[in-house]
Amino acid sequence: MSTREMVCITCPRGCTMQVEQFDGAIKVTGNFCKRGEQFAVNELTMPMRTICSTVKTSFPESPVLPCRVSKDIPKDKIFDVMNEINRVVVTERISRGDVIIKNVLGLDADVISTSDLLRKGE
Ligand code: SF4
């Protein structure tokens, strides 16, 4: 049996949980709601994270543009996705929500703009 402490990052409450693993079973205590248990199970089986970052552009007035992934990606792919984001230069005007990288690394998530700094028609 192994026991570890884990902080749920699903909401700002940030519950500190005790997570016990034995014989393939996972027991979670200290969570205020069910989402904490789901978070703990996911962390032990397939941890997922979001990415918020910036991407380079060719526009002098906005040399970088905020972006994020459209859905959580596996935690162990964060650096690979960041490498993809760092390789991109936006050369056309785009709006908030527009796709910058479609299906990044085949993860079924897009990298999208979170800003209207380069909104079309500006
Ligand atoms: S267990 Fe529930 S209340 Fe606690 S941090 Fe997670 S989501 Fe929030």
Residues whose N, C-alpha, C, O or C-beta is under 5 A from the ligand:
A	BS01	SF4	C8 T10 C11 R13 G14 C15 N31 F32 C33 R35 G36
